[in-house]
Amino acid sequence: MPRGVIDAFTPRGLVLLGRFLSRPALLAFDLDGTLAPIRADPAAVEVRPETRRLLAALCAARPCAVVTGRPRRDALRLLRGTGLELVVGSHGAEWPGEPVPAKWRRQVASWRRALATALEGLPGVRFEAKPAALSVHYRRCRDRAAALRAIESAARLLPGCRLARGLLVVNLAPQGAPDKGAALRRAARELGLGRALYVGDDEGDEDAFAARGLEVLGVRIGRRRRSRAALCLSGQRRLDSLLSALLGASGRRD
């Protein structure tokens, strides 16, 4: 276990969860790799039926939100029927009822064209364009380490670009666009809360674990040497157990 990060299902971890949930708090989640297992093809991702059932019950008991790198439209489709109050897409840039700034859309389109040219000789790279972000997947590359170096080298030449690593993906967002930490802070504020539990699985979620101006209890999916989360789960399959624990601690809706 990483130093300083506690397994959520040890006695100490359960005590931390119970204490945190004894006062009103937003429960917020990443989607891919957290509420749903990672798939080589993002279009094939699905939320397990049991996860969906538990999440729906939790949404009826506590204020809940999802902050995902997916386009908001895709996230809403995957989460249909769960009763989620707030779904934020594109790593925090897509909010309900708010258009994505045209400047960000143009930047993402120009980055895709530039990277398609720069990485033309790199088989296996796949681009996933979003309204305010671009994900460059290299899962299918034969030499993943070399692919990562090439992607990051090319991306660092793009104007106004912010990089974040994910699981076999490099995520690009415009400078000035909110990260997941800013999105979590805003979500809690809009729901009238100053505290949040956030569950995520990759480097972009570290911004949420360390969100400024908000008391956050972070839960990281998977074992990592370093994380700003206080708790972790051994893998995504433990997510349903966490949802059950959160549901058991909920009682009345805050």
C-alpha positions in Angstrom: 0.0 0.0 0.0 1.3 3.5 -0.8 2.7 5.4 2.2 0.1 7.8 3.5 -2.8 6.3 1.4 -5.1 4.0 3.4 -7.2 1.2 2.0 -10.8 2.3 2.4 -11.8 -1.1 3.7 -9.3 -1.4 6.6 -10.7 -0.5 10.0 -8.9 2.8 9.9 -10.3 3.6 6.4 -13.8 2.8 7.4 -13.5 5.1 10.4 -12.4 7.9 8.2 -15.3 7.4 5.8 -17.8 7.2 8.7 -16.5 10.4 10.3 -16.5 12.3 7.0 -20.0 11.2 6.2 -21.3 12.2 9.6 -21.7 15.8 8.3 -23.2 17.0 5.0 -20.9 16.4 2.0 -21.2 16.1 -1.8 -20.4 12.6 -3.2 -18.7 13.0 -6.5 -17.2 10.5 -9.0 -15.2 10.2 -12.1 -16.8 7.9 -14.7 -14.3 5.9 -16.9 -12.2 3.7 -14.6 -14.3 4.6 -11.6 -18.1 4.2 -12.1 -17.4 2.1 -15.1 -14.5 -0.3 -16.0 -11.9 1.0 -18.5 -12.3 -0.4 -22.0 -9.9 -0.3 -25.0 -12.7 1.4 -27.0 -14.4 4.2 -25.0 -17.6 3.6 -27.0 -17.8 0.1 -25.4 -17.8 1.4 -21.8 -20.8 0.5 -19.7 -21.8 1.0 -16.1 -22.5 -2.4 -14.5 -26.2 -3.0 -13.5 -25.3 -3.4 -9.8 -23.3 -0.2 -9.9 -26.2 1.6 -11.6 -28.6 0.3 -8.9 -26.4 1.3 -6.0 -25.7 4.7 -7.5 -29.4 5.4 -8.0 -30.0 4.6 -4.4 -27.2 6.8 -3.3 -28.4 9.7 -5.4 -31.7 9.4 -3.6 -30.0 9.6 -0.2 -27.2 12.2 -0.8 -26.3 15.0 -3.1 -24.2 13.4 -5.9 -22.3 14.5 -9.0 -20.0 13.2 -11.7 -17.0 15.1 -13.1 -15.7 13.2 -16.1 -13.4 13.7 -19.0 -16.1 12.4 -21.4 -18.3 14.7 -23.4 -21.3 15.5 -21.2 -23.7 14.1 -23.7 -21.9 10.7 -23.5 -21.8 10.7 -19.8 -25.6 11.5 -19.5 -26.3 8.5 -21.8 -24.2 6.2 -19.7 -25.7 7.4 -16.4 -29.4 7.6 -17.6 -31.8 6.5 -14.9 -29.4 7.1 -11.9 -31.0 10.4 -10.8 -27.7 12.2 -10.7 -28.2 15.9 -9.8 -25.1 17.2 -11.7 -23.0 15.8 -14.5 -19.9 17.9 -15.7 -18.1 16.9 -18.8 -14.8 17.5 -20.7 -12.7 17.5 -17.5 -14.8 20.2 -15.9 -15.4 22.5 -18.9 -19.0 21.3 -19.8 -21.8 22.4 -17.5 -25.5 22.0 -17.9 -27.1 24.9 -19.7 -23.8 26.6 -20.5 -22.3 26.6 -24.0 -18.6 25.7 -24.3 -16.7 28.8 -25.5 -16.1 28.8 -29.2 -12.4 29.6 -28.6 -11.9 26.3 -26.8 -13.7 24.4 -29.5 -11.4 25.9 -32.2 -8.3 25.1 -30.1 -9.3 21.5 -29.8 -10.0 21.2 -33.5 -6.6 22.8 -34.4 -4.7 20.5 -31.9 -6.3 17.4 -33.5 -5.1 18.5 -37.0 -1.6 19.4 -35.8 -1.2 16.1 -33.8 -2.6 14.0 -36.7 0.2 15.4 -38.8 2.9 15.2 -36.1 2.1 11.6 -35.1 1.3 10.3 -38.6 4.1 7.7 -38.4 2.9 6.3 -35.0 0.5 3.3 -35.6 -2.1 2.7 -33.0 -2.7 6.3 -31.8 -6.3 7.3 -31.7 -7.9 10.7 -31.1 -11.0 11.4 -29.1 -12.2 15.0 -29.6 -14.5 16.5 -27.0 -16.2 20.0 -26.9 -13.4 21.4 -24.7 -10.7 18.7 -24.6 -8.8 16.2 -26.7 -7.7 12.8 -25.6 -4.9 11.0 -27.4 -5.1 7.2 -26.7 -2.0 5.0 -27.2 -3.3 1.7 -25.8 -2.9 0.0 -29.2 0.6 1.2 -29.8 3.3 -1.5 -29.9 5.8 0.5 -27.9 3.7 2.4 -25.4 6.6 4.2 -23.7 7.9 5.6 -27.0 4.3 6.5 -28.0 3.8 8.5 -24.8 7.1 10.4 -25.3 6.1 11.2 -28.9 2.6 12.4 -27.9 3.8 14.6 -25.1 6.7 16.1 -27.1 4.2 17.0 -29.9 1.6 18.3 -27.5 4.0 20.6 -25.7 4.4 22.5 -28.9 0.7 23.3 -29.1 -0.2 26.8 -28.1 -2.4 27.2 -25.0 -2.4 23.5 -24.2 -2.5 21.9 -20.7 -1.5 18.2 -20.5 -2.6 15.5 -18.0 -1.8 11.8 -18.2 -4.5 9.2 -17.8 -4.5 5.4 -18.2 -2.8 4.9 -21.6 -4.1 8.3 -22.7 -2.8 11.9 -22.7 -5.6 14.5 -22.1 -5.2 18.0 -23.5 -7.3 20.9 -22.3 -7.1 24.7 -23.0 -5.2 26.9 -20.6 -7.9 28.7 -18.6 -10.4 25.9 -18.8 -11.3 24.5 -15.4 -9.7 21.3 -14.2 -11.5 18.7 -12.1 -10.5 20.5 -8.9 -12.2 23.7 -10.0 -15.2 21.7 -11.2 -15.6 19.9 -7.9 -15.3 23.1 -5.9 -18.0 24.8 -8.1 -20.3 21.7 -7.9 -20.1 21.7 -4.1 -20.8 25.4 -4.0 -23.8 25.1 -6.3 -25.3 22.5 -4.1 -24.6 24.6 -1.0 -21.8 22.4 0.5 -18.3 23.0 1.7 -17.2 19.4 1.8 -16.9 16.6 -0.8 -15.9 13.0 -1.1 -14.4 12.4 -4.6 -13.6 9.1 -6.2 -11.3 8.9 -9.2 -8.6 6.8 -10.9 -6.1 8.8 -12.8 -3.8 11.9 -12.8 -6.6 14.3 -13.8 -8.5 13.3 -10.6 -5.5 14.4 -8.5 -6.7 18.0 -9.0 -10.0 17.1 -7.4 -8.3 15.4 -4.5 -6.5 18.6 -3.8 -9.2 21.1 -4.7 -8.6 24.4 -3.0 -11.2 26.1 -0.8 -13.0 22.8 -0.2 -12.6 20.0 2.4 -12.1 16.9 0.3 -11.8 13.3 1.2 -10.2 11.6 -1.9 -10.5 7.9 -2.8 -8.1 6.7 -5.5 -9.0 3.6 -7.5 -5.9 1.3 -7.7 -2.7 1.3 -5.8 -0.4 4.2 -6.5 2.9 5.2 -4.9 1.9 8.8 -4.7 -1.6 10.4 -4.5 -3.3 13.3 -2.8 -6.1 11.0 -1.9 -6.3 9.9 1.7 -8.0 6.5 0.8 -7.7 4.0 -2.0 -9.5 0.9 -3.4 -7.5 -2.1 -4.7 -9.3 -1.9 -8.0 -12.4 -0.8 -9.9 -14.3 -3.9 -8.9 -14.3 -2.6 -5.4 -16.4 0.4 -6.4 -19.7 -1.4 -5.7 -18.5 -2.2 -2.2 -17.7 1.5 -1.7 -21.1 2.6 -3.0 -22.7 0.1 -0.5 -20.6 1.5 2.3 -21.5 5.1 1.4 -25.2 4.1 1.1 -25.1 2.4 4.6 -23.6 5.6 6.1 -26.1 7.9 4.4 -29.2 7.7 6.5 -31.3 10.7 5.6 -30.5 13.0 2.6 -28.3 15.9 3.7 
